[in-house]
Amino acid sequence: MNLITNIIQTFTPHPKPNVEENKPTPSKPSYLTDLDIIREKYGDLTAGKVISVSLKELLKIIPRHRPRIEAYMGLVGTLKRDYGVELKIYSQKTKPKPASKPNI
């Protein structure tokens, strides 16, 4: 009888943990604070959303030791991979310039 009980317990599926399906968790917990700040400032992080922000503004709300766009690449990757959100960061050096008129 013991053998049958062991076999039944082995093949009985265990209950799944209670997990919110609509809320992905970031691959790195260190970004949780950053993600909360972004949600507060720009709303829900829904797939397909594009957030365009200047480096100067981003440094004010999410400070980094190194004031470069590269300092946020991990956060950009996490947003893209885990949430489907594109975070575009521009600075004075990378700001798109208006098209100039041709000299005729």
C-alpha contacts under 8 A as a table, 3 or more apart, distances in Angstrom:
res1	aa1	res2	aa2	distance
1	M	4	I	5.36
1	M	5	T	6.43
2	N	5	T	5.16
2	N	6	N	6.26
3	L	6	N	5.19
3	L	7	I	6.28
4	I	7	I	5.12
4	I	8	I	6.19
5	T	8	I	5.17
5	T	9	Q	6.16
6	N	9	Q	5.15
6	N	10	T	6.09
7	I	10	T	5.08
7	I	11	F	6.35
8	I	11	F	5.40
8	I	12	T	5.97
9	Q	12	T	5.25
20	E	23	K	5.81
21	E	24	P	7.14
24	P	82	D	6.50
24	P	83	Y	6.95
25	T	82	D	7.23
26	P	29	P	6.24
26	P	31	Y	7.06
26	P	32	L	7.17
26	P	78	T	6.46
26	P	82	D	6.04
27	S	78	T	6.87
27	S	82	D	7.29
28	K	31	Y	6.01
28	K	32	L	7.83
28	K	78	T	7.83
29	P	32	L	5.49
30	S	33	T	7.11
31	Y	34	D	5.09
31	Y	35	L	6.03
31	Y	75	L	6.75
32	L	35	L	5.13
32	L	36	D	6.22
33	T	36	D	5.12
33	T	37	I	6.32
34	D	37	I	5.15
34	D	38	I	6.26
34	D	62	I	6.49
34	D	75	L	7.91
35	L	38	I	5.04
35	L	39	R	6.09
36	D	39	R	5.08
36	D	40	E	6.14
37	I	40	E	5.10
37	I	41	K	6.22
37	I	61	I	7.36
37	I	62	I	7.56
38	I	41	K	5.16
38	I	42	Y	5.72
38	I	43	G	7.32
39	R	42	Y	5.36
39	R	43	G	4.67
39	R	44	D	5.51
39	R	45	L	6.57
40	E	43	G	5.81
42	Y	51	I	7.70
45	L	49	K	6.98
45	L	83	Y	6.50
45	L	85	V	6.47
46	T	49	K	5.85
46	T	83	Y	6.66
46	T	84	G	6.97
46	T	85	V	6.62
47	A	83	Y	5.82
47	A	84	G	4.27
47	A	85	V	5.43
48	G	84	G	5.73
48	G	85	V	5.57
48	G	86	E	7.22
49	K	84	G	7.33
49	K	85	V	5.00
49	K	86	E	6.31
50	V	85	V	5.92
50	V	86	E	4.71
50	V	87	L	6.00
50	V	88	K	7.28
51	I	85	V	7.57
51	I	86	E	6.17
51	I	87	L	4.85
51	I	88	K	5.97
52	S	87	L	6.05
52	S	88	K	4.60
52	S	89	I	5.99
52	S	90	Y	7.61
53	V	57	E	6.78
53	V	58	L	6.70
53	V	87	L	7.63
53	V	88	K	6.26
53	V	89	I	5.16
53	V	90	Y	6.45
54	S	57	E	5.32
54	S	58	L	6.24
54	S	89	I	5.49
54	S	90	Y	4.88
54	S	91	S	5.64
55	L	58	L	5.03
55	L	59	L	6.02
55	L	67	P	7.95
55	L	68	R	7.51
55	L	69	I	6.61
55	L	89	I	5.85
55	L	90	Y	5.76
55	L	91	S	5.27
56	K	59	L	5.29
56	K	60	K	6.60
56	K	91	S	7.19
57	E	60	K	5.21
57	E	61	I	6.68
58	L	61	I	5.34
58	L	62	I	5.66
58	L	63	P	7.23
59	L	62	I	5.24
59	L	63	P	4.53
59	L	64	R	6.57
59	L	67	P	7.07
60	K	63	P	5.89
64	R	67	P	6.23
64	R	71	A	6.82
66	R	71	A	6.20
67	P	71	A	7.01
68	R	71	A	5.54
68	R	72	Y	7.74
69	I	72	Y	5.69
69	I	73	M	7.03
69	I	89	I	6.70
69	I	90	Y	7.61
69	I	91	S	7.82
70	E	73	M	5.22
71	A	74	G	7.47
72	Y	75	L	5.28
72	Y	76	V	6.18
73	M	76	V	4.91
73	M	77	G	6.08
74	G	77	G	5.12
74	G	78	T	6.16
75	L	78	T	5.06
75	L	79	L	6.13
76	V	79	L	5.27
76	V	80	K	6.24
76	V	86	E	7.06
76	V	87	L	5.68
76	V	88	K	7.98
77	G	80	K	5.13
77	G	81	R	5.89
78	T	81	R	5.18
78	T	82	D	5.61
78	T	83	Y	7.45
79	L	82	D	5.62
79	L	83	Y	5.18
79	L	84	G	6.25
79	L	85	V	5.28
79	L	86	E	6.68
79	L	87	L	7.25
80	K	83	Y	5.71
80	K	84	G	4.49
80	K	85	V	4.89
80	K	86	E	5.55
80	K	87	L	7.71
81	R	84	G	5.93
90	Y	93	K	7.81
90	Y	94	T	5.55
90	Y	95	K	5.53
91	S	94	T	5.13
91	S	95	K	5.55
92	Q	95	K	5.30
